[in-house]
């Protein structure tokens, strides 16, 4: 494999692997939030706030993976 090929494959692998974890995490966060809302509908506001905050933290990992992939692509 030459350097030009690696320049295309490296970022693809970086963002692909970097997006798996946050994708799974956000799915689990949403599922557990819906489960909690089913058990305790009165706590909707605090559950929603906590879910959005947790999803944002999980999504930040994917954004870091995107930044690393872009650095790999353009250097």
C-alpha positions, 0 to 999 in steps of 0.5 A, spaced: 500 500 500 502 506 498 502 513 501 496 516 497 492 510 498 493 510 506 491 517 506 484 515 504 483 509 508 486 512 514 481 517 515 475 512 513 477 507 519 478 513 524 471 516 523 468 509 522 471 506 528 470 513 532 463 513 530 461 506 533 462 507 540 458 514 540 452 511 536 451 505 541 452 510 547 446 514 544 442 509 542 443 506 550 442 513 553 435 514 549 433 507 550 434 508 558 431 515 558 424 512 555 424 506 560 425 511 565 419 516 563 415 510 562 416 508 570 416 515 572 412 520 567 413 526 572 420 526 572 420 528 564 424 535 565 430 532 569 430 526 565 430 529 558 435 534 561 440 529 563 439 525 557 441 531 552 447 532 556 449 525 556 448 525 549 452 531 548 458 528 551 457 522 547 457 525 541 463 529 543 467 523 542 465 522 535 466 530 533 473 528 536 474 522 531 472 527 525 477 532 527 482 526 527 480 524 521 480 531 518 487 532 520 489 525 517 486 527 511 489 533 510 496 532 512 
